[in-house]
Amino acid sequence: MVLETLNPMHYNITSLVQDTMPVATVPILLLMCFLFIIWNHEETSSIPGPGYCMGIGPLISHGRFLWMGVGNACNYYNKTYGDFVRVWISGEETFIISK
């Protein structure tokens, strides 16, 4: 009788995993959502320019400078946002000042 209770085949491991999996998954998903919200939180800047938006803004900004050239891209951002603009070039925040 003691040997039967110690036999690992006596317990159904798959039923144990299926019961505990949703209980463990929910807190992990909540933690991941919380970290995602914190990671995407950005303080609003008083300087106009394209938004950061999870790193997509810098990619679009840099791509526009590569595609249009520095002069045309600067003119585009100045028409869109004004004389003092914050953009990203090569992943670094850059300010365009023109009049």
Secondary structure by P-SEA (a helix, b strand, c coil): ccccccccccccaaaaaaaaaaaaaaaaaaaaaaaaaaaaccccccccccccccaaaaaaaaaaaaaccaaaaaaaaaaccccbbbbbcccbbbbbbcc
